[in-house]
Amino acid sequence: NVKHLLSNAGAGLLLDPGLGKTSIVLQAADVLISKGVIDRVLVVAPLRVCYEVWPKEVEKWAQFNHLRVSILHGAKKKARLADCADIFVINPEGLAWLVKQRWKWPSMLVVDESTKFKNTRSQRFRALRSKLNKFSRRAILTGTPVPNGLLDLYGQMFLLDGGKRLGANFYRYRTRYFTEAGWMGKEWK
């Protein structure tokens, strides 16, 4: 799985909880930073994951102790943009604020719990979409890529490739691969 992240500019780790998605990303990021392929990483994750998973995984593993993590949340989040960190972590709700800030965007994006971006009309999706061109590498992590069906894949895959595989428009994706069903065509199969 680390090789997958090292050899692809866009990659997804669709693994069950507890199978090491975070440590796989940390290992890949460490290699990519040390080789000068990327400079830093922006991780977008639920708030609990921002505080409880990413910093603790760095502390837990000796090979990652040199990596510096900065959490962009709370009263001092703007000051933390100037931190000399390898990994910046923010929750999806903070993206609308982040896209308005002037700072040097990291060259790698990691979306932890990518199903939070299944709705392409959401503010978080639109905010992140506006900055996708800043990232030369992108990764998504989730244990449940299709919680409500295959329509949920579009937004997540768009974050990886900007629409190259499934198209640049959600509605075209839906009409190309699905048919209307249910009462008054409110369902897609």
Secondary structure, DSSP 8 states (H G I E B T S, - for coil): -HHHHHH-SEEEEE--TTS-HHHHHHHHHHHHHHTTS-S-EEEE--HHHHHHTHHHHHHH-GGGTT--EEE--STTHHHHTTS--SEEEE-GGGHHHHTTS-S---SEEEEESGGGG--TTSHHHHHHHTTGGG-SEEEEEES-S-TT-GGGHHHHHHHHHTTTTT-S-HHHHHHHH--EESGGG-EE-
